Amino acid sequence: QRKALAEEATRRNTAEEEEARLKAEEDDKIVQLKEKEEQFALRSARRRQQAEEVAAKGQEVRRQAEAEEKSKNTSEIEARKKYFEKEAIEKQARLKAEEEDKIAKLSKEVK
């Protein structure tokens, strides 16, 4: 009977040891999975941040390009405006000169 009790105790110890070993392996796997999840979350956060930075750079480049285009358009408009103002002044001067020539001719004819 003692032998049977000793064998039973040995079996129980072996079963408990095996259960403890399996539990430790399971705990290790859980820890490894949690570490992988954390690494994945960190990588995802880094990728998201990089994507946001790239988007911000893209928006800044777009804003700069729009500002340059607006400035270019404004400069072109100003240049055209000055050209047309110059043309108008020259046309007025020609018309005035022609009118003065006509007046001079008429006054010569009258004399």
C-alpha positions in Angstrom: 0.0 0.0 0.0 2.9 2.4 0.7 4.3 1.6 -2.6 1.0 2.4 -4.3 0.8 5.7 -2.3 4.3 6.6 -3.3 3.6 5.8 -6.9 0.4 7.9 -6.7 2.3 10.8 -5.1 5.0 10.5 -7.8 2.3 10.5 -10.5 0.6 13.5 -8.9 4.0 15.4 -8.7 4.8 14.5 -12.3 1.3 15.7 -13.4 1.7 18.9 -11.4 5.1 19.5 -12.8 3.9 18.9 -16.4 0.9 21.2 -15.7 3.3 23.9 -14.3 5.6 23.5 -17.3 2.6 23.8 -19.8 1.4 26.9 -17.8 4.8 28.5 -18.0 5.0 27.8 -21.7 1.6 29.3 -22.2 2.5 32.3 -20.1 5.7 32.8 -22.2 3.6 32.6 -25.4 1.2 35.2 -24.0 4.1 37.5 -23.1 5.6 37.0 -26.6 2.3 37.8 -28.2 1.8 40.9 -26.1 5.4 42.1 -27.1 4.6 41.5 -30.8 1.3 43.4 -30.4 3.2 46.3 -28.8 5.9 46.3 -31.5 3.1 46.2 -34.2 1.4 49.1 -32.5 4.6 51.1 -32.3 5.4 50.4 -36.0 1.9 51.4 -36.9 2.1 54.6 -34.9 5.5 55.4 -36.6 4.0 54.7 -40.0 1.0 56.9 -39.2 3.2 59.7 -38.0 5.4 59.4 -41.1 2.3 59.5 -43.3 1.1 62.6 -41.5 4.5 64.2 -41.9 4.5 63.4 -45.6 1.0 64.8 -46.0 2.0 68.0 -44.1 5.0 68.4 -46.4 2.8 67.9 -49.4 0.3 70.5 -48.2 3.2 72.9 -47.5 4.6 72.4 -51.0 1.1 72.8 -52.5 0.6 76.0 -50.5 4.0 77.4 -51.6 3.2 76.5 -55.2 -0.2 78.2 -55.0 1.4 81.3 -53.4 4.1 81.4 -56.1 1.4 81.0 -58.8 -0.7 83.7 -57.2 2.3 86.0 -57.0 3.2 85.2 -60.6 -0.3 85.9 -61.7 -0.4 89.2 -59.7 2.9 90.2 -61.3 1.6 89.4 -64.8 -1.6 91.4 -64.1 0.4 94.3 -62.8 2.7 94.2 -65.9 -0.3 94.1 -68.2 -1.9 96.9 -66.4 1.2 99.1 -66.7 1.5 98.2 -70.4 -2.1 99.2 -71.1 -1.7 102.4 -69.0 1.4 103.2 -71.1 -0.5 102.5 -74.3 -3.4 104.7 -73.2 -1.0 107.6 -72.3 0.8 107.2 -75.7 -2.5 107.1 -77.5 -3.8 110.3 -75.7 -0.5 112.0 -76.5 -0.9 111.1 -80.2 -4.5 112.2 -80.3 -3.5 115.5 -78.6 -0.7 116.0 -81.0 -3.0 115.3 -84.0 -5.6 117.7 -82.6 -2.9 120.4 -82.1 -1.7 119.8 -85.7 -5.3 120.2 -86.9 -5.7 123.4 -84.9 -2.4 124.7 -86.2 -3.4 123.9 -89.8 -6.8 125.6 -89.3 -5.3 128.7 -87.8 -2.9 128.9 -90.8 -5.8 128.6 -93.2 -7.7 131.3 -91.3 -4.8 133.7 -91.5 
